[in-house]
Amino acid sequence: MSSKKTFSRRDFLKGSLFASSGLVAANLFSFMEYRRARAQEGDRLRAAMSSAGLAGTWNAQGQEAALRWGELLGVDITWFDGEFDPAIQRGKIDQMATETWDFVAMQPGAIGTLVEPVQAMIDAGIPVIDMDTLIAPLDQLQTMGVVTLIAPNNVFMSESVVNKLVEKMGGAGKIAHIGGAPGHTGAQARGQGFLNVVARYPDIEVVDDQPADWDVAKAAALTESVLNSHPDIKGIFADNDDMALAARQAVENAGLGDQVFVGGVDAMTPAIQAVADGKLVATARNSATRIHGWAVIAGAYAASVGIEKARQDIPFFVLADGPAIYGDIDNNPDLAAEPWKLNNYGLSPAAGLIWAEEQLVF
């Protein structure tokens, strides 16, 4: 006779798990134990997830994290790739809405394009988790009945990077902005952060501000164009690291690597290394691992306790926070004997952040 402990849904609800509000750490471990026991007994959850486009490294990393969490929690995940095309993603979400799922989670490629099929799934009792960007305007999102929005502070990330770019530029000179997809609310917020910073510097001139739709080839072409038009440009901010690294390569190809400072957002591992190597001025972490992983946790929880209880227990907005990452090292010799007074103990954070990201926890 097996002595293996198993949990019923009733035991799960009666226990201390999620007895208080929010996804607290001790309760997460209990929930994982419950879900693993249920999965071993054949009670696996069936979920659907979608991201704007798996061709982007951020989205691909998010998928990896989601699938890992799915393995831990006994969730079989079917992925619907938006292919960085809102019309294609809409067609796939329409398909998703014709099936029954224990929960769904998605990152829309553009605001407003997925409302009807998402509302149909919510009305059918399927918990929906919004990841990273808005499915609909915020007030409408709440009215629709979405369980939670898990997202970063895009304005903070953008401002943090652009502030460092402007500092490197000496507060003066020409700068360009390479945007993401125009309908993507994360890109809209990053564009706003860019404008917030440059507006404070009368000697900064924005010479170009165009979307590249997360496409590295478009980002490279836009960079080449602006370098041709403004060979004295000093700064380029791109809405994600993939585009920033493409812009940086174009800058180096033009022989302007020492003149033009480049920064991006997402803090993907190649970008963190590029910051450490002095290729990028800065990046900021938009944690694909947290956003996608937490979405699986929240969705599996909602599927286990019911959508109404999930809405009570999980806050409507969950911030997936992350730091800005600069290459500067605080090596003040006067504090060498007291390194705890230095930023990051006077050490580079790059290797540690890359390690944590590769373990899908950062």
FIDREN-693979 format. One record per residue (C-alpha): x, y, z; residue in one letter. Coordinates in nm, 2 decimals, m for minus. Example, Ala and Ser with C-alpha at 12.3 -4.5 7.8 and 13.67 -1.06 7.14 Angstrom:
! residues 2
{east:1.23, north:m0.45, up:0.78, aa:a}
{east:1.37, north:m0.11, up:0.71, aa:s}
! end
This chain:
! residues 362
{east:0.00, north:0.00, up:0.00, aa:m}
{east:0.14, north:0.33, up:m0.10, aa:s}
{east:0.20, north:0.59, up:0.17, aa:s}
{east:0.21, north:0.88, up:m0.08, aa:k}
{east:0.02, north:1.18, up:0.04, aa:k}
{east:m0.24, north:1.31, up:m0.21, aa:t}
{east:m0.47, north:1.62, up:m0.19, aa:f}
{east:m0.83, north:1.66, up:m0.29, aa:s}
{east:m0.96, north:1.99, up:m0.41, aa:r}
{east:m1.15, north:2.01, up:m0.08, aa:r}
{east:m0.84, north:1.95, up:0.12, aa:d}
{east:m0.66, north:2.22, up:m0.08, aa:f}
{east:m0.93, north:2.48, up:m0.02, aa:l}
{east:m0.97, north:2.39, up:0.35, aa:k}
{east:m0.59, north:2.41, up:0.41, aa:g}
{east:m0.38, north:2.72, up:0.47, aa:s}
{east:m0.30, north:2.74, up:0.10, aa:l}
{east:m0.39, north:3.09, up:m0.02, aa:f}
{east:m0.58, north:3.15, up:0.30, aa:a}
{east:m0.46, north:3.51, up:0.30, aa:s}
{east:m0.47, north:3.73, up:m0.01, aa:s}
{east:m0.21, north:3.71, up:m0.28, aa:g}
{east:0.04, north:3.47, up:m0.41, aa:l}
{east:0.27, north:3.43, up:m0.11, aa:v}
{east:0.57, north:3.21, up:m0.12, aa:a}
{east:0.48, north:2.95, up:0.14, aa:a}
{east:0.14, north:2.90, up:m0.02, aa:n}
{east:0.30, north:2.87, up:m0.37, aa:l}
{east:0.50, north:2.57, up:m0.25, aa:f}
{east:0.18, north:2.41, up:m0.10, aa:s}
{east:0.00, north:2.47, up:m0.43, aa:f}
{east:0.28, north:2.31, up:m0.63, aa:m}
{east:0.26, north:2.01, up:m0.40, aa:e}
{east:m0.11, north:1.99, up:m0.46, aa:y}
{east:m0.08, north:2.03, up:m0.84, aa:r}
{east:0.20, north:1.78, up:m0.87, aa:r}
{east:0.00, north:1.52, up:m0.67, aa:a}
{east:m0.31, north:1.58, up:m0.88, aa:r}
{east:m0.10, north:1.55, up:m1.20, aa:a}
{east:0.05, north:1.22, up:m1.09, aa:q}
{east:m0.31, north:1.09, up:m1.05, aa:e}
{east:m0.38, north:1.19, up:m1.41, aa:g}
{east:m0.56, north:1.52, up:m1.33, aa:d}
{east:m0.36, north:1.75, up:m1.57, aa:r}
{east:m0.48, north:2.09, up:m1.67, aa:l}
{east:m0.51, north:2.20, up:m2.03, aa:r}
{east:m0.42, north:2.56, up:m2.11, aa:a}
{east:m0.37, north:2.78, up:m2.41, aa:a}
{east:m0.12, north:3.06, up:m2.43, aa:m}
{east:m0.03, north:3.32, up:m2.69, aa:s}
{east:0.24, north:3.58, up:m2.73, aa:s}
{east:0.29, north:3.86, up:m2.98, aa:a}
{east:0.56, north:3.68, up:m3.17, aa:g}
{east:0.80, north:3.39, up:m3.09, aa:l}
{east:1.06, north:3.53, up:m3.33, aa:a}
{east:1.14, north:3.78, up:m3.06, aa:g}
{east:1.40, north:3.65, up:m2.80, aa:t}
{east:1.19, north:3.79, up:m2.51, aa:w}
{east:0.88, north:3.60, up:m2.62, aa:n}
{east:1.08, north:3.28, up:m2.68, aa:a}
{east:1.22, north:3.31, up:m2.33, aa:q}
{east:0.87, north:3.36, up:m2.19, aa:g}
{east:0.75, north:3.05, up:m2.36, aa:q}
{east:1.04, north:2.85, up:m2.22, aa:e}
{east:0.95, north:2.97, up:m1.87, aa:a}
{east:0.58, north:2.90, up:m1.91, aa:a}
{east:0.65, north:2.54, up:m2.04, aa:l}
{east:0.88, north:2.48, up:m1.74, aa:r}
{east:0.61, north:2.59, up:m1.50, aa:w}
{east:0.36, north:2.39, up:m1.68, aa:g}
{east:0.58, north:2.08, up:m1.62, aa:e}
{east:0.60, north:2.16, up:m1.25, aa:l}
{east:0.22, north:2.22, up:m1.21, aa:l}
{east:0.09, north:1.95, up:m1.44, aa:g}
{east:m0.03, north:2.18, up:m1.71, aa:v}
{east:m0.03, north:2.09, up:m2.08, aa:d}
{east:0.01, north:2.41, up:m2.27, aa:i}
{east:m0.08, north:2.47, up:m2.64, aa:t}
{east:0.09, north:2.78, up:m2.79, aa:w}
{east:m0.06, north:3.01, up:m3.04, aa:f}
{east:0.21, north:3.23, up:m3.19, aa:d}
{east:0.10, north:3.57, up:m3.29, aa:g}
{east:0.38, north:3.60, up:m3.54, aa:e}
{east:0.41, north:3.98, up:m3.47, aa:f}
{east:0.10, north:4.03, up:m3.68, aa:d}
{east:m0.22, north:4.14, up:m3.50, aa:p}
{east:m0.44, north:4.00, up:m3.77, aa:a}
{east:m0.27, north:3.66, up:m3.76, aa:i}
{east:m0.29, north:3.66, up:m3.38, aa:q}
{east:m0.66, north:3.75, up:m3.39, aa:r}
{east:m0.73, north:3.45, up:m3.62, aa:g}
{east:m0.55, north:3.22, up:m3.38, aa:k}
{east:m0.73, north:3.35, up:m3.07, aa:i}
{east:m1.06, north:3.31, up:m3.26, aa:d}
{east:m0.95, north:2.94, up:m3.30, aa:q}
{east:m0.86, north:2.92, up:m2.94, aa:m}
{east:m1.20, north:3.05, up:m2.84, aa:a}
{east:m1.37, north:2.75, up:m3.01, aa:t}
{east:m1.21, north:2.51, up:m2.77, aa:e}
{east:m1.24, north:2.44, up:m2.39, aa:t}
{east:m0.95, north:2.52, up:m2.17, aa:w}
{east:m0.88, north:2.52, up:m1.80, aa:d}
{east:m0.72, north:2.86, up:m1.84, aa:f}
{east:m0.57, north:3.08, up:m2.10, aa:v}
{east:m0.30, north:3.35, up:m2.09, aa:a}
{east:m0.19, north:3.59, up:m2.36, aa:m}
{east:0.03, north:3.88, up:m2.46, aa:q}
{east:m0.16, north:4.08, up:m2.72, aa:p}
{east:0.03, north:4.22, up:m3.01, aa:g}
{east:m0.20, north:4.52, up:m3.02, aa:a}
{east:m0.46, north:4.66, up:m2.79, aa:i}
{east:m0.82, north:4.60, up:m2.88, aa:g}
{east:m0.77, north:4.33, up:m3.14, aa:t}
{east:m0.86, north:4.03, up:m2.92, aa:l}
{east:m1.15, north:4.16, up:m2.72, aa:v}
{east:m1.43, north:3.96, up:m2.87, aa:e}
{east:m1.28, north:3.61, up:m2.85, aa:p}
{east:m1.14, north:3.68, up:m2.51, aa:v}
{east:m1.48, north:3.80, up:m2.38, aa:q}
{east:m1.64, north:3.48, up:m2.52, aa:a}
{east:m1.39, north:3.27, up:m2.33, aa:m}
{east:m1.45, north:3.46, up:m2.01, aa:i}
{east:m1.82, north:3.43, up:m2.05, aa:d}
{east:m1.78, north:3.06, up:m2.09, aa:a}
{east:m1.61, north:3.05, up:m1.75, aa:g}
{east:m1.25, north:3.02, up:m1.87, aa:i}
{east:m1.00, north:3.22, up:m1.65, aa:p}
{east:m0.80, north:3.46, up:m1.86, aa:v}
{east:m0.46, north:3.61, up:m1.76, aa:i}
{east:m0.33, north:3.92, up:m1.94, aa:d}
{east:0.05, north:3.92, up:m1.98, aa:m}
{east:0.27, north:4.22, up:m2.04, aa:d}
{east:0.04, north:4.44, up:m2.25, aa:t}
{east:m0.32, north:4.54, up:m2.24, aa:l}
{east:m0.59, north:4.33, up:m2.42, aa:i}
{east:m0.82, north:4.63, up:m2.39, aa:a}
{east:m0.82, north:4.97, up:m2.22, aa:p}
{east:m0.77, north:4.92, up:m1.84, aa:l}
{east:m1.12, north:5.00, up:m1.73, aa:d}
{east:m1.26, north:4.77, up:m2.00, aa:q}
{east:m1.02, north:4.50, up:m1.90, aa:l}
{east:m1.15, north:4.50, up:m1.55, aa:q}
{east:m1.51, north:4.50, up:m1.67, aa:t}
{east:m1.44, north:4.21, up:m1.90, aa:m}
{east:m1.35, north:3.99, up:m1.60, aa:g}
{east:m0.98, north:3.92, up:m1.67, aa:v}
{east:m0.84, north:3.76, up:m1.36, aa:v}
{east:m0.52, north:3.95, up:m1.35, aa:t}
{east:m0.28, north:4.17, up:m1.55, aa:l}
{east:0.09, north:4.07, up:m1.50, aa:i}
{east:0.31, north:4.34, up:m1.65, aa:a}
{east:0.63, north:4.55, up:m1.61, aa:p}
{east:0.66, north:4.93, up:m1.56, aa:n}
{east:0.74, north:5.02, up:m1.91, aa:n}
{east:0.77, north:5.39, up:m1.85, aa:v}
{east:1.02, north:5.33, up:m1.57, aa:f}
{east:1.23, north:5.10, up:m1.79, aa:m}
{east:1.24, north:5.34, up:m2.08, aa:s}
{east:1.31, north:5.64, up:m1.86, aa:e}
{east:1.60, north:5.46, up:m1.68, aa:s}
{east:1.77, north:5.37, up:m2.01, aa:v}
{east:1.71, north:5.71, up:m2.18, aa:v}
{east:1.83, north:5.89, up:m1.87, aa:n}
{east:2.16, north:5.71, up:m1.90, aa:k}
{east:2.18, north:5.77, up:m2.27, aa:l}
{east:2.13, north:6.14, up:m2.22, aa:v}
{east:2.39, north:6.14, up:m1.95, aa:e}
{east:2.64, north:5.98, up:m2.18, aa:k}
{east:2.55, north:6.24, up:m2.44, aa:m}
{east:2.64, north:6.52, up:m2.20, aa:g}
{east:2.28, north:6.64, up:m2.20, aa:g}
{east:2.30, north:6.77, up:m2.56, aa:a}
{east:2.29, north:6.64, up:m2.92, aa:g}
{east:2.08, north:6.44, up:m3.16, aa:k}
{east:1.89, north:6.13, up:m3.06, aa:i}
{east:1.66, north:5.89, up:m3.24, aa:a}
{east:1.39, north:5.65, up:m3.11, aa:h}
{east:1.32, north:5.31, up:m3.28, aa:i}
{east:0.98, north:5.20, up:m3.16, aa:g}
{east:0.81, north:4.87, up:m3.13, aa:g}
{east:0.47, north:4.79, up:m3.28, aa:a}
{east:0.24, north:5.10, up:m3.27, aa:p}
{east:m0.06, north:4.92, up:m3.12, aa:g}
{east:0.15, north:4.74, up:m2.85, aa:h}
{east:0.08, north:4.92, up:m2.52, aa:t}
{east:0.43, north:4.83, up:m2.39, aa:g}
{east:0.58, north:5.01, up:m2.69, aa:a}
{east:0.35, north:5.30, up:m2.64, aa:q}
{east:0.46, north:5.33, up:m2.28, aa:a}
{east:0.83, north:5.30, up:m2.37, aa:r}
{east:0.78, north:5.58, up:m2.63, aa:g}
{east:0.62, north:5.79, up:m2.36, aa:q}
{east:0.92, north:5.73, up:m2.12, aa:g}
{east:1.15, north:5.84, up:m2.40, aa:f}
{east:0.96, north:6.16, up:m2.45, aa:l}
{east:0.94, north:6.22, up:m2.08, aa:n}
{east:1.32, north:6.23, up:m2.05, aa:v}
{east:1.41, north:6.42, up:m2.37, aa:v}
{east:1.15, north:6.69, up:m2.29, aa:a}
{east:1.36, north:6.79, up:m1.98, aa:r}
{east:1.67, north:6.87, up:m2.20, aa:y}
{east:1.63, north:7.17, up:m2.43, aa:p}
{east:1.96, north:7.08, up:m2.60, aa:d}
{east:1.85, north:6.73, up:m2.70, aa:i}
{east:1.71, north:6.71, up:m3.05, aa:e}
{east:1.49, north:6.42, up:m3.15, aa:v}
{east:1.58, north:6.37, up:m3.52, aa:v}
{east:1.38, north:6.05, up:m3.58, aa:d}
{east:1.11, north:5.85, up:m3.41, aa:d}
{east:0.96, north:5.56, up:m3.61, aa:q}
{east:0.83, north:5.21, up:m3.53, aa:p}
{east:1.03, north:4.91, up:m3.65, aa:a}
{east:0.76, north:4.66, up:m3.53, aa:d}
{east:1.01, north:4.46, up:m3.33, aa:w}
{east:1.18, north:4.36, up:m3.65, aa:d}
{east:1.56, north:4.36, up:m3.63, aa:v}
{east:1.60, north:4.41, up:m4.01, aa:a}
{east:1.37, north:4.72, up:m4.00, aa:k}
{east:1.56, north:4.85, up:m3.69, aa:a}
{east:1.89, north:4.81, up:m3.88, aa:a}
{east:1.75, north:4.99, up:m4.18, aa:a}
{east:1.62, north:5.28, up:m3.97, aa:l}
{east:1.95, north:5.31, up:m3.80, aa:t}
{east:2.14, north:5.32, up:m4.13, aa:e}
{east:1.89, north:5.59, up:m4.26, aa:s}
{east:1.93, north:5.81, up:m3.96, aa:v}
{east:2.31, north:5.78, up:m3.96, aa:l}
{east:2.31, north:5.89, up:m4.33, aa:n}
{east:2.08, north:6.18, up:m4.26, aa:s}
{east:2.25, north:6.28, up:m3.93, aa:h}
{east:2.61, north:6.17, up:m3.92, aa:p}
{east:2.66, north:6.37, up:m3.60, aa:d}
{east:2.39, north:6.18, up:m3.41, aa:i}
{east:2.49, north:6.08, up:m3.05, aa:k}
{east:2.22, north:5.86, up:m2.92, aa:g}
{east:1.97, north:5.58, up:m3.02, aa:i}
{east:1.70, north:5.43, up:m2.80, aa:f}
{east:1.53, north:5.12, up:m2.91, aa:a}
{east:1.22, north:4.97, up:m2.76, aa:d}
{east:1.37, north:4.63, up:m2.71, aa:n}
{east:1.72, north:4.47, up:m2.70, aa:d}
{east:1.69, north:4.28, up:m3.02, aa:d}
{east:1.64, north:4.61, up:m3.21, aa:m}
{east:1.90, north:4.79, up:m2.99, aa:a}
{east:2.16, north:4.52, up:m3.08, aa:l}
{east:2.08, north:4.55, up:m3.45, aa:a}
{east:2.11, north:4.93, up:m3.42, aa:a}
{east:2.44, north:4.89, up:m3.25, aa:r}
{east:2.57, north:4.67, up:m3.52, aa:q}
{east:2.47, north:4.92, up:m3.78, aa:a}
{east:2.65, north:5.19, up:m3.58, aa:v}
{east:2.97, north:4.99, up:m3.57, aa:e}
{east:2.94, north:4.91, up:m3.94, aa:n}
{east:2.93, north:5.28, up:m4.01, aa:a}
{east:3.25, north:5.33, up:m3.80, aa:g}
{east:3.06, north:5.54, up:m3.54, aa:l}
{east:3.09, north:5.30, up:m3.24, aa:g}
{east:3.27, north:5.56, up:m3.03, aa:d}
{east:3.03, north:5.84, up:m3.11, aa:q}
{east:2.68, north:5.69, up:m3.09, aa:v}
{east:2.54, north:5.56, up:m2.76, aa:f}
{east:2.27, north:5.29, up:m2.79, aa:v}
{east:2.03, north:5.15, up:m2.53, aa:g}
{east:1.74, north:4.91, up:m2.52, aa:g}
{east:1.49, north:4.73, up:m2.30, aa:v}
{east:1.43, north:4.37, up:m2.18, aa:d}
{east:1.78, north:4.29, up:m2.04, aa:a}
{east:1.81, north:3.97, up:m2.24, aa:m}
{east:2.14, north:3.80, up:m2.18, aa:t}
{east:2.31, north:3.92, up:m2.49, aa:p}
{east:2.22, north:4.27, up:m2.40, aa:a}
{east:2.34, north:4.24, up:m2.04, aa:i}
{east:2.67, north:4.12, up:m2.18, aa:q}
{east:2.68, north:4.40, up:m2.44, aa:a}
{east:2.63, north:4.65, up:m2.15, aa:v}
{east:2.92, north:4.49, up:m1.96, aa:a}
{east:3.13, north:4.51, up:m2.27, aa:d}
{east:3.05, north:4.87, up:m2.34, aa:g}
{east:2.85, north:4.80, up:m2.66, aa:k}
{east:2.52, north:4.92, up:m2.51, aa:l}
{east:2.49, north:5.20, up:m2.26, aa:v}
{east:2.20, north:5.04, up:m2.07, aa:a}
{east:1.91, north:4.80, up:m2.07, aa:t}
{east:1.63, north:4.74, up:m1.82, aa:a}
{east:1.48, north:4.41, up:m1.72, aa:r}
{east:1.13, north:4.32, up:m1.85, aa:n}
{east:1.12, north:3.98, up:m1.70, aa:s}
{east:0.97, north:3.74, up:m1.95, aa:a}
{east:1.03, north:3.46, up:m1.70, aa:t}
{east:0.83, north:3.62, up:m1.43, aa:r}
{east:0.55, north:3.74, up:m1.65, aa:i}
{east:0.49, north:3.40, up:m1.82, aa:h}
{east:0.57, north:3.19, up:m1.52, aa:g}
{east:0.35, north:3.38, up:m1.29, aa:w}
{east:0.07, north:3.36, up:m1.55, aa:a}
{east:0.09, north:2.98, up:m1.54, aa:v}
{east:0.07, north:2.99, up:m1.16, aa:i}
{east:m0.22, north:3.23, up:m1.16, aa:a}
{east:m0.41, north:3.04, up:m1.43, aa:g}
{east:m0.35, north:2.70, up:m1.26, aa:a}
{east:m0.47, north:2.85, up:m0.93, aa:y}
{east:m0.78, north:2.99, up:m1.09, aa:a}
{east:m0.85, north:2.65, up:m1.26, aa:a}
{east:m0.81, north:2.48, up:m0.92, aa:s}
{east:m1.02, north:2.71, up:m0.69, aa:v}
{east:m1.26, north:2.86, up:m0.94, aa:g}
{east:m1.26, north:3.19, up:m1.13, aa:i}
{east:m1.45, north:3.40, up:m0.86, aa:e}
{east:m1.22, north:3.30, up:m0.58, aa:k}
{east:m0.92, north:3.36, up:m0.80, aa:a}
{east:m1.04, north:3.71, up:m0.87, aa:r}
{east:m1.07, north:3.76, up:m0.49, aa:q}
{east:m0.73, north:3.62, up:m0.40, aa:d}
{east:m0.51, north:3.74, up:m0.69, aa:i}
{east:m0.47, north:4.12, up:m0.72, aa:p}
{east:m0.60, north:4.26, up:m1.05, aa:f}
{east:m0.25, north:4.41, up:m1.13, aa:f}
{east:0.07, north:4.22, up:m1.05, aa:v}
{east:0.39, north:4.42, up:m1.12, aa:l}
{east:0.67, north:4.21, up:m1.27, aa:a}
{east:0.95, north:4.43, up:m1.16, aa:d}
{east:1.31, north:4.45, up:m1.29, aa:g}
{east:1.61, north:4.68, up:m1.25, aa:p}
{east:1.79, north:4.90, up:m1.49, aa:a}
{east:2.13, north:4.77, up:m1.58, aa:i}
{east:2.43, north:4.99, up:m1.65, aa:y}
{east:2.79, north:4.92, up:m1.72, aa:g}
{east:2.93, north:5.16, up:m1.47, aa:d}
{east:3.11, north:5.01, up:m1.17, aa:i}
{east:3.12, north:5.20, up:m0.84, aa:d}
{east:3.49, north:5.17, up:m0.77, aa:n}
{east:3.54, north:5.47, up:m0.53, aa:n}
{east:3.89, north:5.39, up:m0.38, aa:p}
{east:3.80, north:5.59, up:m0.07, aa:d}
{east:3.54, north:5.31, up:0.01, aa:l}
{east:3.76, north:5.01, up:m0.08, aa:a}
{east:3.77, north:4.90, up:0.28, aa:a}
{east:3.39, north:4.94, up:0.31, aa:e}
{east:3.25, north:4.79, up:m0.01, aa:p}
{east:2.90, north:4.76, up:0.14, aa:w}
{east:2.88, north:5.14, up:0.09, aa:k}
{east:2.93, north:5.10, up:m0.29, aa:l}
{east:2.67, north:5.02, up:m0.55, aa:n}
{east:2.66, north:4.65, up:m0.60, aa:n}
{east:2.96, north:4.62, up:m0.36, aa:y}
{east:3.17, north:4.77, up:m0.63, aa:g}
{east:3.12, north:4.47, up:m0.85, aa:l}
{east:2.97, north:4.42, up:m1.20, aa:s}
{east:2.62, north:4.26, up:m1.17, aa:p}
{east:2.64, north:4.13, up:m1.53, aa:a}
{east:2.75, north:3.77, up:m1.47, aa:a}
{east:2.51, north:3.71, up:m1.18, aa:g}
{east:2.22, north:3.85, up:m1.37, aa:l}
{east:2.29, north:3.64, up:m1.67, aa:i}
{east:2.32, north:3.33, up:m1.45, aa:w}
{east:1.98, north:3.41, up:m1.28, aa:a}
{east:1.82, north:3.47, up:m1.62, aa:e}
{east:1.95, north:3.15, up:m1.76, aa:e}
{east:1.79, north:2.97, up:m1.46, aa:q}
{east:1.46, north:3.14, up:m1.56, aa:l}
{east:1.42, north:3.32, up:m1.22, aa:v}
{east:1.52, north:3.68, up:m1.33, aa:f}
! end
